[in-house]
Amino acid sequence: MEPMDIVGKSKEDASLPKATMTKIIKEMLPPDVRVARDAQDLLIECCVEFINLVSSESNEVCNREDKRTIAPEHVLKALEVLGFGEYIEEVYAAYEQHKNETMHDTLKSGKWSNGAEMTEEEALAEQQRMFAEARARMNGGAISSKQPDADQSLDS
């Protein structure tokens, strides 16, 4: 029988994207260092286990405070309880940076903007360009740099 984690799914179901993790591992090491495939797999398993550990403790902290949603403060407290207090400042700084980048991306994407950054004509032209790119990808062809006419049919 497979070991189960706190949410009742087998631990085999929980993983991290290997390509992303391999990229992170390679970025953290000097360029002349190679990592064996099974060592990479072990590092990924350790990361998953660490996430499970911090998540579980964060849940405990959250429950002790009679809250239903795990907040960043619960994660920071969990790190302290688990003996990772020396990382709290760096984790908090990374969290703040992520929050600022997310806010910046949200504002930049126009979610909270009044839409004044782009005229209706520009938006239509951009939409047509994106449709043309999507059609080219779907048809396996190259992307044309020519802008399609605004009144061109979308059925092409």
Disulfide bonds with the S-S distance in Angstrom:
none
